[in-house]
Structures are given as C-alpha cells and as structure tokens.
C-alpha cells in the first residue's frame, strides 16, 4: 500500500504581511501532479491544514479545491487538526466529506478515530489522533485531571484508551505533536520549557507514524517515524530546508520503504547580506528576500530603492559595527487592507505568543464593534 504523507499546509499563511495564497495554490497543484504520478492508495494530512483557527474565505476556498481534486482522483484522504486549526471547524461537514473519501478525525479531545483499508498483504489500520494538549484532555476526562500534567501524559492516556492493535495487521498513526529529539526552527510554536515533548517510544507498536507540527522533513528514532515538513518555507529560519512530500510503501508486515519527492516553490527564499550599493547592482530577482545591510548609515528609503531590484523584499535589517545583529529587524512590506476583526486578531496574536482569539472573545469583540457602529450611525 502506497501512502502520500503531507503536513503543515498552513493555508492562508502571511509571510511578513505578504499573502502566500498564490504560492500555496502552485505547490498544492504540484502535489496533485505527484499524486497522479505516484498513484498512492491514501493521502495523509497530519494537521495544520490552515494557518489560523478562523481561516479567511480565500483560504477555505483553496483548501476546498485541493480536497475536491484529491476526491476526484479517487484517493482516500485522512486528515487531523493541528495546533493552528480549529478542530470543530475542520470537522464541519465531515460526515458529508466521508462519503467523498475525505476522512476527518472526529470525537472529543484524546479520541482516536480509526479507518481500515486492505491490500494484497492484508489489513492496514489508520489511527487518527488530532493535536492534543493536557488541558484539552483534562477537560474531556475530569476524573483523570489530577494525573494529566504533560503532553506525554495526555498522549499516553489517549493511546492507552485505544483498543489493542492486532499484531498481524499493519498500523499507521497520524498525529500532530512534538517528539523529543526533533530539529526545530523559529516558525514553529512550542511550549515553554519543553512541556510539549512526547517520547517516540509511545508509538513503538505502529508500522508508520505520520507526523505533523515541525516544518523540517525528518525522522525521529527510526525511519518510519517521520515529519513530512511543510510544503513551503514559512520563515527565513527555514532557508536551509529542502521541502518535499513523503511517499511510503507499506509492504508485508515489518517491511516499509520511505522516499522523499522534492517540491519546487513558485518563489525561492533567500537572505542577502551586503552593502546597499552592492545589492542595488544585482540582477532583478523575484525571490522572497531578507536583505541585511552592512552599511554604517543606510539610506532612509533603502527599502523603496531595493524593491526596484527585489520586488518581493519582505524583511530589511542592518548589521554593522554600530548595531548588533538583533538591534533592528524590521518588516518592510506594505500593510494589507484588512477589516477591524482581522487586525484585532493579529494584534491579539502578537501579544499572546501567536495564539488566536477564542470564539467567545471573538463574539464579544464583534458585539462591541456592532454596538459602537450603531451609536455612530444614530448620532
């Protein structure tokens, strides 16, 4: 059985206020072409389908088109929610999607949803465990609240509550967690002090573990416990990543083959460190650029001038004898036209470690905005 393992699509992502929807549409089309060539028996999406728990209409449209194309190819698809997703929104219309071969994990936090497929070697069980925190597990299992303190506690209890795995069959786990020992980058949201660490040994009974959460493709402990990584570079900290999709061939029990197929982005990402004059003399380049100037006194309109050479200049910083490396890191992209609620959520996210407003907070803010608008219109 051949599997196509994806994760961390982050549809709707902004990179320094620049929308990546065009780039994401291009890379998703490339993934569909790979699917047509490889003829997988299933597609696995291991969380973070969207960038935000309240995705924009444009992001939802792009996601819908991608999943519709997978369904048109007659490929079963198994999806879990990640830490950026709203599990409730991801599961919306899941019963209808299930009829189209798009299988979305449901149930309460900590529940593992199971599906099966069959091939010449027997039965394959797909176990879907959406992103899980200790707080979510305690709320759903108040009788065990005092015992669940860490992410490992929560995942261990979720696995313990799941029925035993038939030893003669093959088992695929799809989850979205941080496994101890993995390589990190700045674009990933992790808990302070390593509280979200989960031991790879918890998944010893699974023939393949399809992971999401970390953006760099990598295996943990053994070749068959893998992060697919994000399909695009979502931070300048990911400059050295080689983005890919993971193809997994499940053969007879105990025999699994893994290979990576490279992805080519619509725009590459580069960091250029040089003087302003040297950068202005380079050829026009449409890559996404972080320009790091070495001038003692850069021109005040450096960003505007540099954009004549680098139209996709996203980040400008200065490194010289007067300013240390981290003294000035400035986003230079123009602000997007955004409604008030979008701006409010972005401000809230910037002040709260990247977390989005809860549905209750969003509803309260919308009520306040509407009441203020009514006061303005009635005065």
C-alpha positions in Angstrom: 0.0 0.0 0.0 1.4 3.4 -1.0 0.8 6.4 1.1 1.4 10.1 0.4 2.2 11.9 3.6 1.7 15.7 3.9 1.5 18.1 6.8 1.6 21.7 7.9 0.0 23.2 4.8 -0.9 26.4 6.7 -3.2 27.6 4.0 -3.8 31.3 4.4 -0.3 32.0 5.8 1.1 35.5 5.7 4.8 35.9 5.5 5.7 39.3 6.9 2.2 40.5 5.9 2.6 39.1 2.4 -0.1 36.6 1.4 1.2 33.2 0.2 -2.1 32.0 -1.3 -0.7 32.1 -4.8 2.4 30.2 -3.7 0.3 27.7 -1.9 -2.0 27.2 -4.8 1.0 26.4 -7.0 2.6 24.0 -4.5 -0.8 22.2 -4.0 -1.1 21.8 -7.7 2.4 20.3 -7.8 1.4 17.9 -5.0 -1.7 16.8 -7.0 0.6 16.1 -10.0 2.8 14.0 -7.8 -0.3 12.1 -6.6 -1.3 11.4 -10.2 2.2 10.1 -11.0 2.7 8.0 -7.8 -0.9 6.6 -7.6 -1.0 6.4 -3.8 -3.7 4.3 -2.1 -4.2 7.1 0.5 -3.2 10.7 1.3 -2.4 11.6 4.9 -2.6 15.2 6.1 -1.1 15.4 9.6 -2.5 18.6 10.9 -2.3 22.4 10.4 -4.4 22.4 7.3 -4.9 26.1 7.9 -2.7 28.9 9.3 -5.5 30.2 11.6 -8.4 28.7 13.6 -10.6 31.2 11.8 -9.4 30.9 8.2 -10.2 33.5 5.6 -12.8 32.7 2.8 -9.9 32.7 0.3 -8.0 30.1 2.4 -11.1 27.9 2.7 -11.8 28.1 -1.0 -8.2 27.0 -1.8 -8.4 24.1 0.7 -11.8 23.0 -0.7 -10.4 22.9 -4.3 -7.4 20.9 -3.2 -9.5 18.3 -1.3 -12.0 18.2 -4.1 -9.2 17.4 -6.5 -8.0 14.6 -4.3 -11.5 13.2 -4.2 -11.7 13.4 -8.0 -8.6 11.3 -8.1 -10.5 8.6 -6.1 -7.8 8.8 -3.3 -8.9 8.2 0.3 -7.6 11.1 2.4 -7.2 11.0 6.2 -7.0 14.4 8.0 -6.4 15.5 11.5 -6.4 19.0 13.1 -3.2 20.6 14.2 -2.4 23.3 16.8 -3.2 26.1 14.3 -6.6 24.6 13.3 -9.9 24.7 15.0 -10.8 21.0 15.4 -14.5 21.9 15.3 -14.2 23.8 12.0 -12.0 21.1 10.5 -14.7 18.5 11.3 -17.5 20.6 9.9 -19.4 18.6 7.2 -17.1 15.6 8.0 -20.0 13.2 7.5 -20.6 14.5 4.0 -16.9 14.6 3.2 -16.6 11.0 4.4 -18.9 9.9 1.5 -16.4 11.6 -0.9 -13.4 9.7 0.6 -12.2 12.6 2.7 -12.0 11.2 6.3 -11.6 13.7 9.1 -10.9 12.8 12.7 -13.8 13.5 15.0 -14.8 12.9 18.6 -13.7 14.5 21.8 -10.1 15.6 22.5 -8.0 12.5 23.1 -10.2 10.2 21.0 -8.5 8.3 18.3 -10.5 7.7 15.1 -9.8 4.5 13.2 -10.2 3.6 9.5 -9.1 0.5 7.6 -8.0 -0.4 4.1 -7.0 -3.7 2.6 -4.3 -4.8 0.1 -2.5 -8.0 -1.0 -0.7 -8.1 2.3 -3.8 -7.8 4.5 -5.3 -5.0 6.5 -4.0 -1.6 7.2 -5.4 0.4 10.2 -5.2 4.2 10.1 -5.3 5.7 13.6 -6.0 9.4 13.6 -5.1 11.4 16.7 -5.6 15.2 16.4 -3.4 17.7 18.2 -3.8 17.1 21.9 -2.9 19.3 25.0 -3.0 18.3 28.7 -5.7 20.9 29.2 -7.9 19.5 26.4 -7.6 16.0 27.8 -8.4 17.1 31.4 -11.5 18.9 30.3 -12.7 15.9 28.5 -11.7 13.4 31.2 -12.2 15.3 34.5 -11.9 12.1 36.5 -8.3 11.8 35.4 -7.5 15.5 35.6 -5.1 15.2 38.6 -2.9 12.7 36.7 -2.5 14.5 33.4 0.1 17.3 33.6 2.2 17.0 30.5 1.7 16.4 26.8 3.2 13.0 27.2 0.7 12.1 29.9 -2.2 13.1 27.6 -0.9 11.3 24.5 -0.1 8.2 26.6 -3.6 8.1 28.1 -5.1 8.6 24.7 -3.1 5.6 23.3 -3.9 3.5 26.4 -7.6 4.1 26.0 -7.5 2.9 22.3 -8.2 -0.7 21.6 -5.2 -3.1 21.3 -3.5 -3.3 17.9 -4.0 -6.6 16.1 -0.4 -7.8 15.9 -0.8 -9.5 12.5 -2.0 -6.3 10.8 -0.1 -3.1 9.8 -0.8 0.1 11.7 -0.4 3.8 10.7 -0.6 6.5 13.3 -1.3 10.1 12.1 -0.7 12.7 14.8 0.5 16.3 15.4 2.9 16.5 18.3 6.5 17.4 19.1 8.6 14.3 19.6 11.7 14.6 21.8 14.9 14.9 19.8 13.4 16.6 16.7 15.1 19.5 15.0 13.3 22.9 15.4 13.0 26.2 13.6 11.7 29.6 14.5 8.4 29.3 12.7 7.1 26.5 14.9 5.0 27.2 18.1 6.3 25.1 21.0 5.5 25.1 24.7 7.9 26.9 27.1 10.4 24.6 28.9 9.8 21.6 26.6 6.4 20.7 28.3 5.1 19.5 24.9 7.8 16.8 24.5 6.4 13.4 23.7 8.6 10.3 23.7 8.9 8.4 20.4 8.7 5.1 22.3 4.9 5.7 22.8 4.5 4.8 19.1 6.5 1.6 19.1 3.5 -0.5 18.0 3.0 1.4 14.8 4.5 0.4 11.4 4.5 4.0 10.3 3.9 7.3 12.2 2.9 10.2 10.0 3.8 13.3 12.0 2.9 17.0 11.6 3.9 20.1 13.6 7.6 20.6 12.7 8.4 22.2 9.3 11.6 20.4 8.5 11.3 16.9 6.9 13.0 14.4 9.3 12.7 11.1 11.0 12.8 10.5 14.8 14.5 7.4 16.2 13.6 5.2 13.2 13.0 5.8 9.5 9.3 5.0 9.9 8.5 7.8 12.4 8.6 10.9 10.2 7.7 14.5 10.0 6.7 15.3 6.4 7.5 19.0 7.0 5.7 22.0 5.5 5.5 22.1 1.6 6.8 25.7 1.6 9.3 27.7 3.6 7.2 29.7 6.1 10.1 31.6 7.8 13.6 32.8 7.0 14.7 30.3 9.6 13.8 27.6 7.1 16.2 28.8 4.5 18.2 25.5 4.5 15.1 23.2 4.4 14.6 21.0 1.4 10.9 20.8 1.1 9.3 17.6 -0.1 6.4 15.2 0.1 6.9 11.8 1.7 6.0 8.6 -0.2 5.6 5.5 2.0 5.3 1.9 0.6 3.8 -0.4 3.2 4.7 -3.9 2.1 4.5 -7.0 4.2 4.4 -6.6 8.0 7.8 -5.3 9.1 8.8 -4.0 5.7 8.3 -0.3 4.9 10.1 1.8 2.3 10.2 5.6 2.5 11.3 8.2 -0.1 11.1 11.9 -0.5 10.0 13.8 -3.6 11.3 17.4 -3.8 9.0 20.3 -4.3 9.8 23.4 -6.3 8.3 26.7 -4.9 6.9 29.5 -7.0 9.3 31.8 -5.2 12.5 30.7 -3.5 13.6 32.4 -0.3 17.0 34.0 0.2 18.9 36.1 2.7 21.4 38.6 1.2 24.0 40.2 3.4 25.9 43.1 1.7 26.1 46.8 1.3 23.3 48.8 -0.1 25.3 49.6 -3.3 26.2 46.0 -3.9 22.6 44.9 -3.6 21.4 47.6 -6.0 23.8 46.3 -8.6 22.4 42.8 -8.7 20.1 41.4 -11.3 16.3 41.8 -10.7 15.2 38.8 -8.6 11.6 37.8 -7.6 12.6 35.5 -4.8 11.4 36.3 -1.3 14.3 38.3 0.2 15.6 39.2 3.6 18.1 42.0 2.9 20.7 42.5 5.6 22.6 45.8 5.1 26.2 46.2 6.3 26.3 50.0 5.8 27.1 52.2 8.7 24.4 54.6 7.6 21.9 53.0 5.2 19.7 55.4 3.1 16.5 56.3 4.8 14.5 55.0 1.8 16.6 51.8 1.4 13.5 49.6 1.3 11.8 51.6 -1.5 15.0 51.6 -3.7 15.8 47.9 -3.1 12.3 47.0 -4.3 13.3 48.1 -7.8 15.7 45.1 -7.8 13.9 42.8 -5.3 10.1 43.4 -5.8 9.5 40.7 -3.1 11.7 42.2 -0.5 9.9 41.1 2.8 12.4 41.9 5.5 15.1 44.5 6.0 17.7 44.5 8.8 21.0 46.2 9.5 24.2 44.6 10.7 27.2 46.8 11.2 29.6 48.0 13.9 27.1 50.4 15.4 24.1 48.0 15.6 24.2 44.4 16.8 22.6 41.6 14.9 19.3 41.7 16.7 19.0 45.5 17.2 17.0 46.1 14.1 14.7 43.6 12.4 12.0 45.5 10.6 9.2 44.2 8.3 9.1 46.4 5.3 6.0 45.1 3.5 3.1 47.3 2.9 0.1 46.6 5.2 -2.8 44.7 3.6 -6.3 46.1 3.5 -7.9 44.3 6.5 -11.1 44.6 8.3 -11.1 45.5 12.0 -11.7 42.0 13.4 -8.7 40.7 11.3 -6.5 43.5 12.6 -7.7 42.9 16.2 -6.9 39.2 16.0 -3.5 39.9 14.6 -2.8 42.3 17.4 -4.1 39.8 20.0 -1.9 37.1 18.4 1.2 39.3 18.5 0.7 39.9 22.2 -0.2 36.3 23.2 2.6 34.2 21.7 0.8 33.6 18.3 -2.5 32.3 19.8 -5.7 33.3 18.1 -8.7 34.8 20.0 -11.1 32.2 21.2 -14.6 32.0 19.7 -16.0 33.6 22.9 -13.6 36.5 22.7 -14.3 37.0 19.0 -18.0 37.0 19.6 -17.7 39.6 22.4 -15.5 41.8 20.3 -17.9 41.6 17.4 -20.8 42.6 19.7 -18.8 45.6 20.9 -17.9 46.7 17.4 -21.6 46.4 16.3 -22.8 48.4 19.3 -20.2 51.1 18.6 -21.2 51.3 14.9 -24.9 51.6 15.9 -24.0 54.5 18.2 -22.1 56.3 15.4 -24.9 55.8 12.9 -27.6 57.0 15.4 -25.8 60.1 16.5 
